[in-house]
Amino acid sequence: MAILIVDDDPVQCRLLEGMLQKSGYETLTLDNGDAAVTLLGGPDAARIDCMILDLVMPNLDGLGVLARLRQASINVPVIVQTAHGGIDNVVSAMRAGATDFVVKPVGAERMQVSLRNALNMSALEGELNRIKHSRSGTLGFADIITKSPVMQAVLRMAEKAAASTIPVLVAGESGVGKELIARAIHGSGERRARPFVAVNCGAMPENLVESILFGHEKGSFTGATERHVGKFVEASGGTLFLDEVGELPLAAQVKLLRAIQEGEVEPVGARKPVKVDVRIVSATNRDLIADVTQGRFREDLFYRLHVFPITVPPLRERPADIPALARHFLALFAAEEGKRIRLIAPEALYLLAAFHWPGNIRQLENTVFRAVVLAEGDALGVAEFPQISAQFSGIPSAPVDSNDQRFRESDGAAMSEPPTAAGPIPDEMPLVPSAHARVPGDALLLLDAKGDIRPLEEVEAELIRYAVTHYRGQMSEVARRLQIGRSTLYRKLEALGLHSGQNGAVEVESEGVAAERQPLKIA
């Protein structure tokens, strides 16, 4: 979670920044209101989850910032702070759109409560807006929850597609959110006021595909007691979303190709075709090029659909999205179940970040739902995710011997146990252990399997990973021990691809609190 601190007092900024970083938040500081408005109105606004705003500043003060945000329809939650806690100031700030109001100097516990309330309220409001936009057909790209740079690139491609009527093929594994992308393309385009009709091509009985897509006349076949217009006619003027289009039988592919080419459909039993005006957005989790090669999918239909391809990466390739999505699902399901669950514990968040997620976002959603139902306290811990923790070699709740075995094979992939210390783990924490080699927890290999010196990038990546786990995700301490700046550390994490995983698994230091730390040995 990234918190923007706006205060012209540098001492107050440093104190608040240190307080939030100790609690596991990423922070960004600005010393004037104009810079805050510029940042929140620019492309970097998506990474800001909440703003702590000083009310009294030179030039543009806190109330002025709130007014500018309202004019620009920027809905980031804002916690206002000031040294003057008069009732008039509180009323003015809340009327201007502030989520909460605190008086300087604010204590850590009070600030934690304010942040939790603001973030939970923001998540619930965001979900309500998404539901409203989805039902009205106006779901946009701003409604998609993502912090991942790779996913931001996908959304930029989709925004370009939305500005046109070009046929789009959304590819990706099951559960990555292909339909959400399709709805955002429709909701951001010129046809957003018209119908969005989704068809699951894999769920249609083969003998009813033609009737479902193109319609039928009354009495055209046994059981046709009423006239049916078909999905193409339903979507006329809007968007037809063909989900899992690769599952269509070959006979239906021929008729679908004709409907797209001619802009008309011929209902079963009808005497003449019906003109339709639809935009086609299709999706598949199959390799359609391989299907074309093997004769399972028509080549001419493939080129009709594959005009503007968009590939949505699986969740394991965008781990920066896992904390935000998990918190989003927590807020949603806690409200639905009537439970007052405040947060996901850092060690549980690390557990989720380290998991492979073969079912992608759909699996994460169901996992958090189950955890909310299981929860008896006000936080989700490792105990609420038994099916995920079972995939690891065990999660110790007490100090462990540094020589204990900490890895095992699961589904053919090596996985490490997440740390159990209660230290803060920020959103950038989800690191997937490297499997370059299996070495003792406090050793680092300099030679590869052929006896050659390993590339410097690999050694540096392994050292950074070791430092992150060794210091329990406390990024300030990691940066200090590695003698690099915190921003440099985050840059290296991104550049080295630690968040997206490597091939194999490196054994790392146990996170037992009482375990004695040994110096890193070069093997």
C-alpha positions in Angstrom: 0.0 0.0 0.0 1.4 3.4 -1.0 0.6 6.4 1.2 1.1 10.0 -0.1 2.2 12.4 2.7 1.7 16.1 1.9 3.1 18.5 4.5 5.3 21.6 4.3 7.0 20.7 7.6 10.0 18.4 6.9 10.3 17.2 10.4 6.6 16.1 10.6 7.1 14.5 7.2 10.0 12.4 8.4 8.3 11.4 11.6 5.1 10.3 9.8 7.1 8.6 7.1 9.1 6.5 9.6 5.9 5.6 11.5 4.1 4.4 8.3 7.1 2.5 7.0 7.4 0.6 10.3 3.8 -0.5 9.8 4.6 -1.9 6.3 3.4 1.0 4.1 5.3 2.4 1.2 5.4 6.2 1.4 5.8 9.2 -0.8 6.2 12.7 0.5 5.5 16.1 -1.1 5.8 19.6 0.5 3.0 21.5 -1.3 -0.6 21.1 -2.4 0.1 21.9 -6.1 2.5 19.0 -6.4 0.0 16.7 -4.8 -2.8 17.7 -7.2 -0.4 17.3 -10.2 0.6 13.8 -9.0 -2.9 12.6 -8.4 -4.0 13.9 -11.7 -1.2 12.1 -13.6 -0.3 8.6 -14.7 1.3 7.7 -11.3 -2.0 8.3 -9.4 -2.9 4.5 -9.6 -0.1 3.6 -7.2 -1.4 6.0 -4.4 -3.9 4.2 -2.1 -4.4 7.0 0.4 -3.2 10.6 1.1 -2.4 12.2 4.5 -2.8 15.9 3.9 -1.8 18.8 6.1 -4.6 21.4 6.3 -2.4 24.5 6.7 0.2 25.0 4.0 1.4 28.1 2.0 -0.1 28.8 -1.4 -2.6 25.9 -2.0 -3.7 24.7 1.4 -5.4 21.4 2.4 -9.0 22.6 1.7 -7.8 23.9 -1.7 -6.4 20.5 -2.5 -9.6 18.8 -1.6 -11.6 21.2 -3.8 -9.3 20.6 -6.7 -9.6 16.8 -6.3 -13.4 17.0 -6.2 -13.4 19.2 -9.4 -11.2 16.6 -11.2 -13.3 13.6 -9.8 -10.3 12.1 -8.1 -11.5 9.8 -5.4 -8.4 8.9 -3.4 -9.2 8.6 0.3 -7.8 11.6 2.3 -6.9 11.9 6.0 -6.5 15.5 7.0 -4.1 16.5 9.8 -3.4 19.8 11.4 -2.2 21.3 14.7 -5.5 23.1 15.1 -8.3 20.7 15.9 -11.2 23.1 16.1 -14.6 21.9 15.3 -14.9 24.4 12.4 -11.8 22.9 10.8 -13.1 19.4 11.2 -16.5 20.2 9.6 -14.9 22.1 6.7 -12.5 19.3 5.9 -15.2 16.6 6.1 -17.5 18.6 3.9 -14.7 19.1 1.4 -14.4 15.3 1.0 -11.9 14.2 3.7 -12.3 10.6 5.0 -10.9 11.4 8.5 -9.3 14.1 10.6 -6.4 13.8 13.0 -4.6 16.3 15.2 -0.8 16.7 15.3 1.1 15.0 16.8 -0.8 11.9 15.9 0.0 8.6 17.6 0.9 5.4 15.6 -2.2 3.6 16.8 -4.6 6.4 15.9 -3.0 6.7 12.5 -3.3 2.9 11.9 -7.0 3.0 12.7 -7.6 6.0 10.4 -5.7 4.3 7.6 -7.5 1.0 8.0 -10.9 2.7 8.0 -10.0 4.9 5.0 -8.7 2.0 3.0 -11.6 -0.3 3.8 -14.1 2.4 3.0 -12.3 3.0 -0.3 -12.4 -0.7 -1.2 -16.1 -0.9 -0.5 -16.9 2.2 -2.5 -14.8 0.9 -5.3 -16.6 -2.4 -5.3 -20.0 -0.7 -5.3 -18.9 1.5 -8.2 -17.7 -1.5 -10.1 -21.0 -3.3 -9.6 -22.9 -0.2 -10.7 -20.7 0.3 -13.7 -20.8 -3.4 -14.7 -24.6 -3.4 -14.6 -24.9 -0.2 -16.5 -22.3 -1.3 -19.1 -20.0 1.5 -18.2 -17.3 -0.5 -16.5 -14.0 1.3 -17.3 -10.3 0.6 -17.0 -10.2 2.7 -13.8 -12.4 0.0 -12.2 -9.7 -2.7 -12.7 -7.6 -3.3 -9.7 -3.9 -3.5 -10.5 -0.5 -2.3 -9.3 1.6 -4.3 -11.7 3.6 -2.6 -14.5 3.0 -5.5 -16.9 -0.7 -5.2 -16.3 -0.6 -1.5 -16.8 0.9 -2.1 -20.3 -2.0 -4.5 -21.0 -4.6 -1.8 -20.0 -2.9 0.8 -22.2 -3.2 -1.6 -25.2 -6.9 -2.2 -24.3 -7.6 1.5 -24.1 -6.3 1.9 -27.6 -8.6 -0.9 -28.7 -11.6 0.8 -26.9 -11.2 3.9 -29.0 -12.0 1.9 -32.1 -14.4 -0.8 -33.3 -11.6 -3.2 -34.2 -12.2 -6.9 -33.4 -10.3 -7.8 -30.2 -9.0 -11.3 -29.1 -8.2 -11.5 -25.4 -6.0 -14.4 -24.6 -4.9 -15.7 -21.2 -5.3 -18.5 -18.7 -8.6 -19.3 -17.1 -9.4 -16.9 -14.2 -7.1 -14.0 -15.2 -9.9 -11.6 -15.9 -10.5 -11.7 -19.7 -14.2 -10.8 -19.4 -13.3 -7.9 -17.2 -11.0 -6.5 -19.9 -13.7 -7.1 -22.5 -16.3 -5.2 -20.4 -13.8 -2.3 -19.9 -13.2 -2.1 -23.6 -17.0 -1.9 -24.2 -17.5 0.5 -21.3 -14.8 2.9 -22.5 -15.9 2.9 -26.2 -18.6 4.6 -28.2 -20.9 1.7 -27.8 -21.1 1.8 -24.0 -24.7 2.9 -24.0 -25.6 -0.1 -26.0 -25.9 -3.8 -24.9 -22.9 -5.9 -23.9 -23.9 -9.6 -24.5 -21.6 -12.4 -23.2 -21.7 -15.9 -24.6 -19.8 -18.8 -23.2 -19.0 -20.8 -26.3 -17.8 -23.8 -24.3 -21.1 -24.1 -22.4 -23.4 -24.3 -25.4 -24.7 -27.8 -26.5 -23.4 -28.5 -30.0 -26.9 -28.9 -31.4 -28.1 -25.6 -30.1 -25.1 -23.4 -31.0 -26.7 -22.0 -34.1 -30.0 -21.3 -32.4 -28.3 -19.6 -29.4 -26.1 -17.4 -31.6 -28.3 -16.6 -34.5 -31.9 -17.3 -33.2 -34.7 -19.4 -34.5 -38.3 -19.1 -35.7 -41.2 -20.6 -33.9 -41.7 -24.2 -34.9 -38.4 -24.4 -36.8 -37.4 -27.6 -34.9 -38.8 -29.8 -32.2 -39.2 -27.8 -29.0 -39.1 -24.4 -30.7 -42.3 -23.2 -29.2 -41.4 -19.6 -29.2 -39.4 -17.3 -31.5 -35.8 -16.6 -30.3 -33.8 -13.6 -31.7 -30.3 -15.0 -30.8 -27.3 -13.3 -29.2 -26.2 -11.5 -32.4 -29.5 -9.6 -32.6 -29.5 -9.0 -28.8 -26.1 -7.3 -29.1 -26.9 -5.3 -32.2 -25.5 -1.8 -31.8 -23.3 -3.0 -28.9 -20.7 -5.6 -28.2 -20.9 -9.4 -28.5 -18.3 -11.1 -26.2 -17.5 -14.7 -27.3 -15.9 -16.3 -24.3 -13.8 -19.4 -24.9 -14.3 -19.0 -28.7 -11.8 -21.8 -29.3 -14.4 -24.3 -28.0 -16.8 -23.7 -30.9 -17.4 -26.8 -33.1 -16.2 -26.5 -36.7 -19.7 -26.4 -38.1 -20.5 -23.4 -35.9 -17.2 -21.7 -36.9 -18.3 -21.6 -40.5 -21.6 -19.8 -39.7 -19.9 -17.5 -37.3 -17.4 -16.5 -40.0 -20.2 -15.7 -42.4 -22.0 -13.6 -39.8 -18.9 -11.5 -39.1 -18.1 -11.1 -42.8 -21.5 -10.2 -44.0 -22.8 -8.4 -41.0 -26.0 -10.5 -41.0 -27.3 -13.7 -39.5 -29.9 -16.2 -40.7 -32.0 -17.6 -37.8 -33.0 -21.2 -38.0 -36.2 -21.6 -40.0 -36.1 -18.0 -41.2 -36.7 -17.1 -44.9 -34.3 -14.2 -45.1 -31.2 -13.0 -43.2 -31.3 -10.3 -40.5 -28.8 -7.4 -40.6 -26.8 -6.9 -37.4 -24.3 -4.3 -36.2 -22.1 -5.8 -33.5 -18.6 -5.3 -32.3 -16.8 -8.7 -31.7 -14.6 -9.2 -28.7 -13.6 -12.8 -28.2 -11.5 -14.6 -25.5 -9.7 -17.9 -25.3 -7.4 -19.8 -22.9 -6.3 -22.1 -25.8 -3.4 -21.7 -28.2 -5.5 -20.9 -31.3 -2.5 -20.9 -33.6 -1.8 -24.5 -32.6 -5.4 -25.3 -33.0 -5.3 -23.8 -36.5 -2.2 -25.9 -37.4 -3.9 -29.1 -36.1 -7.2 -28.4 -37.9 -9.3 -27.8 -34.8 -10.0 -24.1 -35.6 -10.6 -22.5 -39.0 -7.7 -20.3 -40.2 -10.0 -17.8 -41.9 -12.0 -17.3 -38.7 -8.8 -17.0 -36.7 -7.7 -14.0 -38.8 -11.1 -12.4 -38.5 -10.9 -12.6 -34.7 -7.2 -12.1 -34.2 -7.0 -8.5 -35.5 -6.1 -6.8 -32.2 -4.7 -9.5 -29.8 -4.3 -8.7 -26.1 -2.6 -11.2 -23.8 -3.5 -11.0 -20.1 -0.6 -12.3 -18.0 -1.3 -14.9 -15.2 -1.4 -13.8 -11.6 2.0 -15.4 -10.9 3.6 -13.0 -13.4 2.1 -9.9 -11.7 2.6 -10.5 -7.9 2.3 -6.8 -7.2 -1.4 -7.2 -7.8 -1.8 -10.0 -5.1 -1.9 -7.7 -2.0 -4.3 -5.2 -3.6 -6.6 -7.9 -4.8 -6.5 -9.8 -1.5 -7.5 -6.6 0.4 -10.2 -5.9 -2.1 -11.7 -9.4 -1.7 -11.4 -9.1 2.1 -13.3 -5.9 2.2 -16.0 -7.3 -0.1 -16.5 -10.6 1.6 -16.2 -9.2 5.1 -19.1 -6.8 4.3 -21.1 -9.6 2.8 -20.6 -12.0 5.7 -21.1 -9.2 8.3 -17.6 -9.7 9.9 -15.4 -7.0 11.3 -12.1 -8.2 9.8 -9.6 -5.4 9.6 -6.6 -6.7 7.7 -4.5 -9.6 6.4 -1.5 -10.3 8.6 1.9 -9.7 7.0 2.9 -13.4 7.2 -0.4 -14.4 5.6 0.1 -11.8 2.8 3.6 -13.2 2.2 2.1 -16.7 2.0 -0.4 -15.5 -0.7 2.4 -13.7 -2.6 4.6 -16.8 -2.6 1.9 -19.1 -4.0 1.8 -20.1 -7.6 -2.0 -19.5 -8.1 -2.8 -21.9 -11.0 -6.4 -20.8 -10.9 -5.3 -17.1 -11.0 -7.6 -14.3 -9.7 -10.6 -16.6 -9.5 -8.7 -19.0 -7.1 -7.5 -16.0 -5.0 -11.0 -14.7 -4.7 -12.4 -18.1 -3.5 -9.4 -18.5 -1.2 -10.0 -15.2 0.5 -13.8 -15.9 0.7 -13.0 -19.2 2.5 -10.6 -17.4 4.9 -13.2 -14.8 5.8 -15.7 -17.6 6.6 -13.1 -19.4 8.7 -11.9 -16.3 10.6 -12.8 -15.9 14.2 -10.7 -12.8 15.0 -10.3 -9.4 13.4 -7.4 -10.3 11.1 -6.7 -13.1 8.5 -3.6 -15.0 9.5 -1.8 -18.1 8.1 -4.3 -20.4 9.9 -7.1 -19.1 7.7 -5.4 -20.3 4.6 -4.8 -24.0 5.3 -5.0 -25.1 1.7 -2.4 -22.7 0.6 0.0 -23.2 3.6 -0.2 -27.0 3.0 1.6 -26.4 -0.4 4.7 -25.3 1.5 7.0 -27.4 3.6 5.4 -26.1 6.9 5.2 -22.8 8.5 6.9 -22.7 11.9 5.2 -20.8 14.7 8.2 -20.9 17.0 12.0 -20.5 16.5 13.5 -23.2 14.3 16.9 -24.6 13.7 18.6 -23.0 10.8 19.6 -26.4 9.5 16.0 -27.6 9.1 14.8 -28.6 5.7 12.7 -25.7 4.3 11.8 -26.8 0.8 9.9 -29.5 -0.9 8.6 -30.2 -4.3 4.9 -29.4 -5.0 3.3 -30.0 -8.4 6.8 -30.3 -9.9 7.8 -26.8 -8.7 10.1 -26.0 -5.8 8.5 -23.7 -3.3 9.9 -22.1 -0.1 8.0 -21.5 3.1 7.2 -17.9 3.7 8.6 -16.1 6.8 6.6 -16.2 9.9 8.0 -13.2 11.7 5.4 -10.4 12.2 7.6 -7.8 10.6 5.9 -5.5 8.0 5.8 -6.8 4.4 5.0 -4.1 1.8 3.2 -4.6 -1.5 6.5 -5.0 -3.3 7.4 -8.0 -1.1 6.0 -10.9 -3.2 9.3 -12.6 -4.2 9.4 -16.1 -5.7 12.5 -18.0 -4.6 15.0 -18.7 -7.3 15.7 -22.4 -8.0 19.1 -21.9 -9.6 20.7 -24.3 -7.1 20.1 -25.9 -3.7 22.7 -24.7 -1.3 22.9 -24.2 2.5 20.7 -21.4 3.7 23.7 -19.1 4.5 25.8 -19.9 1.3 25.9 -18.5 -2.2 27.2 -20.4 -5.2 29.6 -18.6 -7.5 29.9 -21.4 -10.1 27.1 -22.8 -12.3 26.5 -26.5 -13.1 29.2 -26.4 -15.8 31.8 -24.9 -13.4 31.7 -21.5 -15.0 31.4 -18.2 -13.0 27.7 -17.3 -12.7 26.6 -13.9 -14.2 26.8 -11.0 -11.8 23.1 -10.3 -12.3 22.2 -13.8 -11.0 24.5 -13.5 -7.9 23.1 -10.0 -7.2 19.5 -11.2 -7.5 20.2 -14.1 -5.1 21.9 -11.9 -2.6 19.0 -9.4 -2.6 16.5 -12.2 -2.2 18.5 -13.6 0.7 18.6 -10.1 2.4 14.9 -9.6 2.0 14.0 -12.9 3.6 16.8 -12.5 6.2 15.5 -9.2 7.4 11.8 -10.3 7.3 10.7 -8.0 4.5 11.8 -4.8 6.3 13.0 -2.9 3.2 14.6 0.0 5.0 16.9 -2.5 6.9 17.6 -4.4 3.7 18.6 -1.3 1.8 20.8 -0.1 4.8 22.6 -3.5 5.0 23.1 -3.7 1.3 24.3 0.0 1.4 22.0 1.1 -1.3 19.0 3.6 -1.3 15.5 2.3 -0.8 14.4 3.5 -4.2 17.4 1.8 -5.7 16.4 -1.5 -4.0 12.9 -1.3 -5.4 14.4 -0.6 -8.9 16.7 -3.6 -8.6 13.8 -5.9 -7.5 11.9 -4.8 -10.6 14.9 -4.9 -13.0 16.1 -8.3 -11.8 12.7 -9.8 -12.1 12.6 -11.2 -8.6 8.9 -10.6 -8.3 8.2 -12.7 -11.4 10.2 -15.7 -10.4 13.2 -17.6 -11.8 13.6 -21.2 -12.8 14.4 -23.5 -9.8 14.7 -22.8 -6.0 17.3 -21.3 -3.7 17.2 -22.2 -0.1 16.9 -19.1 2.2 17.5 -18.3 5.8 14.8 -19.4 8.3 12.7 -16.6 9.8 12.7 -18.0 13.4 12.9 -15.0 15.7 15.4 -16.6 18.0 17.5 -18.2 15.3 21.1 -16.9 15.4 22.0 -15.1 12.2 25.3 -16.4 10.6 27.4 -14.4 8.1 26.8 -15.3 4.4 29.4 -17.8 3.2 30.6 -17.9 -0.4 30.5 -21.5 -1.7 
